[in-house]
Every structure is written in C-alpha cells, then in structure tokens.
Amino acid sequence: MVREYSVRDFKDILKIEEEAFSPKNPAYDLFVYLSHSNDLLVADIGGKVVGYIAVMDMNDSSKIISFAVKKEFQGYGIGSLLLDRAIERIRLRGKRSVLLEVRVSNLRAQNLYKKKGFKVVDVIHGYYRDGESAYLMALNLFDDL
Ligand SMILES: CC(C)(COP(=O)(O)OP(=O)(O)OC[C@H]1O[C@@H](n2cnc3c(N)ncnc32)[C@H](O)[C@@H]1OP(=O)(O)O)[C@@H](O)C(=O)NCCC(=O)NCCS
C-alpha cells in the first residue's frame, strides 16, 4: 500500500535512507528534506514501511528530493510504484515537469527514471559532498497530452 507519511514513520525512513545511500547523508539532511517536502509518500507492507518518496513543489515544477526502498525489498517494483504515485499527484497539482538529481554512477535509479520518461537535461559537476557529479533529469508532464 502506498500512503501518506505520518510522523511516526520518521525512524523507519531514517533507517531506510541510512542503508540506501552511500556515502551517507547526515541525519539532519533528511530532516530538512522531509520538513520542506510538499508531498511525502511511504510504501507500507502490513504496517512496515519499506520505502518512501519526498517531493518539493517549485513554481511550475516539482522536485523529487529523496527516494529510497529498503535494501531487501529492492527490485520488486516498489520504487516504480512510489514514483508513479508521486508523478500522478504532481500532475494533479498542475505542475508542468518533474525534476531530480541522480549520481552519475547510480545506473539503477537512472534506468528506472528513463523507463518513466525522464531525460538527462544537464550535468552538475561536483554536486555531491564527496565530489561526484549529478545528472539533472526532467520529465515533461505535457509530452503525453
Ligand atoms: C532506486 C530505487 C528507489 C528503486 O527502487 P526499487 O524498488 O528497487 O525499483 P523497482 O523494483 O521498482 O525497479 C524499477 C526499475 O529499476 C531498475 N532496476 C531495479 N533493479 C535493478 C538492478 N538490480 N539493476 C539495474 N536496474 C535495476 C530497472 O529499470 C527496473 O525496472 P524493471 O523491473 O522493469 O527492469 C532503489 O533501488 C533504491 O532505494 N536505491 C538506493 C537509493 C537511491 O539510489 N535512490 C535514488 C536516488 S536519486
């Protein structure tokens, strides 16, 4: 089930985030992301949170600011489902596009985004704290109208 985040999910999300990202992001980063997100969805299996996606609205677009699935649940379509739901809700809020940054080395996430129609629109050199660059990817929500 995909549902909206509630405060009691914070610890679960923090754990998923810590496991999923390497090098690690400091916990306060996640706290800041979550408190600035306009839409935060979790994947819940029988009361257990196994993934989340956080979206921040900008003027006429929305940005995916954090997105992860618990390690042992990856590869079963949960990320795809969370992304579909988030995009659906962004579209309903009348936004024109969805943006995100992804590590150039993160081919797995890039594959998923490309399947959903995202395209690389820019490279942001040295974007991450460890110096790795990011691809800025965008999905135009009017392409399929
Ligand atoms: C990216 C992530 C959220 C995807 O979630 P997921 O539940 O594993 O993804 P899904 O099972 O829905 O897979 C969707 C697509 O991802 C890609 N994918 C999944 N597993 C993959 C693997 N082992 N190798 C390459 N691509 C893979 C495929 O394109 C797959 O589509 P397919 O099943 O039709 O082949 C998850 O892998 C994750 O949490 N990764 C670590 C954190 C991260 O990188 N977040 C994104 C930051 S921008």
PDBQT file of the ligand as one rigid body, heavy atoms in Angstrom, charges set to zero:
ROOT
HETATM    1  C1  LIG A 201      16.290   3.439  -6.946  1.00  0.00    +0.000 C 
HETATM    2  C2  LIG A 201      15.353   2.618  -6.062  1.00  0.00    +0.000 C 
HETATM    3  C3  LIG A 201      14.485   3.570  -5.235  1.00  0.00    +0.000 C 
HETATM    4  C4  LIG A 201      14.458   1.769  -6.983  1.00  0.00    +0.000 C 
HETATM    5  O1  LIG A 201      13.531   1.054  -6.177  1.00  0.00    +0.000 OA
HETATM    6  P1  LIG A 201      13.205  -0.490  -6.481  1.00  0.00    +0.000 P 
HETATM    7  O2  LIG A 201      12.018  -0.846  -5.671  1.00  0.00    +0.000 OA
HETATM    8  O3  LIG A 201      14.436  -1.288  -6.298  1.00  0.00    +0.000 OA
HETATM    9  O4  LIG A 201      12.867  -0.400  -8.039  1.00  0.00    +0.000 OA
HETATM   10  P2  LIG A 201      11.897  -1.358  -8.862  1.00  0.00    +0.000 P 
HETATM   11  O5  LIG A 201      11.905  -2.725  -8.283  1.00  0.00    +0.000 OA
HETATM   12  O6  LIG A 201      10.584  -0.655  -8.997  1.00  0.00    +0.000 OA
HETATM   13  O7  LIG A 201      12.634  -1.403 -10.238  1.00  0.00    +0.000 OA
HETATM   14  C5  LIG A 201      12.306  -0.483 -11.194  1.00  0.00    +0.000 C 
HETATM   15  C6  LIG A 201      13.390  -0.420 -12.240  1.00  0.00    +0.000 C 
HETATM   16  O8  LIG A 201      14.638  -0.112 -11.609  1.00  0.00    +0.000 OA
HETATM   17  C7  LIG A 201      15.650  -0.711 -12.360  1.00  0.00    +0.000 C 
HETATM   18  N1  LIG A 201      16.305  -1.749 -11.565  1.00  0.00    +0.000 N 
HETATM   19  C8  LIG A 201      15.827  -2.421 -10.492  1.00  0.00    +0.000 A 
HETATM   20  N2  LIG A 201      16.738  -3.283 -10.038  1.00  0.00    +0.000 NA
HETATM   21  C9  LIG A 201      17.824  -3.130 -10.833  1.00  0.00    +0.000 A 
HETATM   22  C10 LIG A 201      19.118  -3.729 -10.859  1.00  0.00    +0.000 A 
HETATM   23  N3  LIG A 201      19.475  -4.680  -9.986  1.00  0.00    +0.000 N 
HETATM   24  N4  LIG A 201      19.978  -3.328 -11.817  1.00  0.00    +0.000 NA
HETATM   25  C11 LIG A 201      19.659  -2.368 -12.705  1.00  0.00    +0.000 A 
HETATM   26  N5  LIG A 201      18.436  -1.771 -12.723  1.00  0.00    +0.000 NA
HETATM   27  C12 LIG A 201      17.543  -2.149 -11.800  1.00  0.00    +0.000 A 
HETATM   28  C13 LIG A 201      15.016  -1.347 -13.543  1.00  0.00    +0.000 C 
HETATM   29  O9  LIG A 201      14.901  -0.381 -14.557  1.00  0.00    +0.000 OA
HETATM   30  C14 LIG A 201      13.659  -1.679 -13.000  1.00  0.00    +0.000 C 
HETATM   31  O10 LIG A 201      12.730  -1.867 -13.985  1.00  0.00    +0.000 OA
HETATM   32  P3  LIG A 201      12.293  -3.393 -14.392  1.00  0.00    +0.000 P 
HETATM   33  O11 LIG A 201      11.911  -4.098 -13.134  1.00  0.00    +0.000 OA
HETATM   34  O12 LIG A 201      11.163  -3.153 -15.335  1.00  0.00    +0.000 OA
HETATM   35  O13 LIG A 201      13.518  -3.966 -15.034  1.00  0.00    +0.000 OA
HETATM   36  C15 LIG A 201      16.128   1.654  -5.112  1.00  0.00    +0.000 C 
HETATM   37  O14 LIG A 201      16.967   0.849  -5.891  1.00  0.00    +0.000 OA
HETATM   38  C16 LIG A 201      16.941   2.376  -4.033  1.00  0.00    +0.000 C 
HETATM   39  O15 LIG A 201      16.438   2.682  -2.953  1.00  0.00    +0.000 OA
HETATM   40  N6  LIG A 201      18.219   2.624  -4.329  1.00  0.00    +0.000 N 
HETATM   41  C17 LIG A 201      19.110   3.295  -3.371  1.00  0.00    +0.000 C 
HETATM   42  C18 LIG A 201      18.718   4.746  -3.155  1.00  0.00    +0.000 C 
HETATM   43  C19 LIG A 201      18.675   5.512  -4.459  1.00  0.00    +0.000 C 
HETATM   44  O16 LIG A 201      19.513   5.332  -5.324  1.00  0.00    +0.000 OA
HETATM   45  N7  LIG A 201      17.657   6.400  -4.586  1.00  0.00    +0.000 N 
HETATM   46  C20 LIG A 201      17.502   7.245  -5.762  1.00  0.00    +0.000 C 
HETATM   47  C21 LIG A 201      18.349   8.456  -5.615  1.00  0.00    +0.000 C 
HETATM   48  S1  LIG A 201      18.222   9.549  -6.995  1.00  0.00    +0.000 SA
ENDROOT
TORSDOF 0
